[in-house]
Amino acid sequence: MAENNSKQKRRTPSWCAQLPNRLGRRMTEYCLRKGWSLYVLSAASGVPLTTIAHIADGSTKNPGIYTIMRICRALDVPLAVFLDGLEDECGNE
């Protein structure tokens, strides 16, 4: 039975693989609009600079929703607005 389960791996849609990069670009775009560096965003949000940098470069594959909420609050962007269209931008499958 365990052997069957290991063979049934879930395939990740290709848009999911692109999502961290899109999320990082979106965060960076909002920083640029405010004239903020990642350092300023880190200070304003309370999210460690290393975490902000990893989100920005797409190396954090699954940032927590609480982290994204803190970033949105600091940027004064509603979470729904921040996330809107990310799936479509990634080529929804």
C-alpha positions as CSV (number, residue, x, y, z in Angstrom):
1,M,0.0,0.0,0.0
2,A,2.8,2.4,0.9
3,E,4.4,1.6,-2.5
4,N,1.3,2.7,-4.3
5,N,1.2,6.0,-2.5
6,S,4.8,6.8,-3.3
7,K,4.1,6.2,-7.0
8,Q,1.2,8.7,-6.9
9,K,3.2,11.8,-6.6
10,R,1.3,15.0,-7.2
11,R,2.5,17.0,-10.2
12,T,3.0,20.7,-9.5
13,P,1.5,22.9,-12.2
14,S,4.1,24.8,-14.1
15,W,2.6,28.1,-13.0
16,C,3.3,27.1,-9.3
17,A,7.0,26.8,-10.1
18,Q,7.0,30.4,-11.5
19,L,5.0,31.8,-8.6
20,P,7.9,32.7,-6.2
21,N,9.6,34.7,-9.0
22,R,6.4,36.6,-9.8
23,L,5.7,37.2,-6.1
24,G,9.2,38.6,-5.7
25,R,8.9,40.8,-8.7
26,R,5.6,42.2,-7.5
27,M,7.0,43.0,-4.1
28,T,9.9,44.7,-5.7
29,E,7.6,46.7,-8.0
30,Y,5.6,48.0,-5.0
31,C,8.9,49.0,-3.2
32,L,10.0,50.9,-6.3
33,R,6.7,52.7,-6.5
34,K,7.2,53.9,-2.9
35,G,10.9,54.6,-3.5
36,W,11.8,52.0,-0.9
37,S,14.8,49.7,-0.8
38,L,14.4,46.1,0.5
39,Y,16.1,47.3,3.7
40,V,13.4,49.9,4.2
41,L,10.7,47.3,3.6
42,S,12.3,45.0,6.1
43,A,12.4,47.7,8.7
44,A,8.8,48.8,8.0
45,S,7.4,45.3,8.0
46,G,9.4,43.6,10.7
47,V,10.3,40.8,8.3
48,P,14.0,40.0,8.4
49,L,16.0,41.4,5.5
50,T,17.3,38.0,4.5
51,T,13.6,36.8,4.2
52,I,12.7,39.9,2.1
53,A,15.8,39.3,-0.1
54,H,14.9,35.6,-0.6
55,I,11.4,36.5,-1.6
56,A,12.7,39.2,-4.0
57,D,15.0,36.8,-5.8
58,G,12.5,34.0,-5.8
59,S,14.6,31.6,-3.8
60,T,11.9,31.3,-1.1
61,K,9.6,28.8,-2.7
62,N,6.8,29.1,-0.1
63,P,6.7,32.3,1.9
64,G,4.2,32.1,4.7
65,I,0.9,34.0,4.4
66,Y,1.7,35.9,7.6
67,T,4.9,37.1,6.1
68,I,3.2,38.3,2.9
69,M,0.5,40.0,5.1
70,R,3.2,41.9,7.0
71,I,4.8,43.0,3.7
72,C,1.5,44.1,2.3
73,R,0.6,46.1,5.5
74,A,4.0,47.9,5.3
75,L,3.5,48.7,1.6
76,D,-0.1,49.8,2.3
77,V,-1.4,47.4,-0.3
78,P,-4.4,45.1,0.4
79,L,-3.4,41.5,0.3
80,A,-6.1,40.8,-2.3
81,V,-4.6,43.5,-4.6
82,F,-1.1,42.2,-4.0
83,L,-2.0,38.7,-5.0
84,D,-4.5,39.5,-7.7
85,G,-3.6,38.1,-11.1
86,L,-0.4,36.3,-10.0
87,E,-1.8,32.9,-11.2
88,D,-2.8,34.4,-14.6
89,E,0.6,36.1,-15.0
90,C,2.2,32.7,-14.5
91,G,0.3,31.0,-17.3
92,N,-2.7,29.4,-15.6
93,E,-3.1,25.7,-16.4
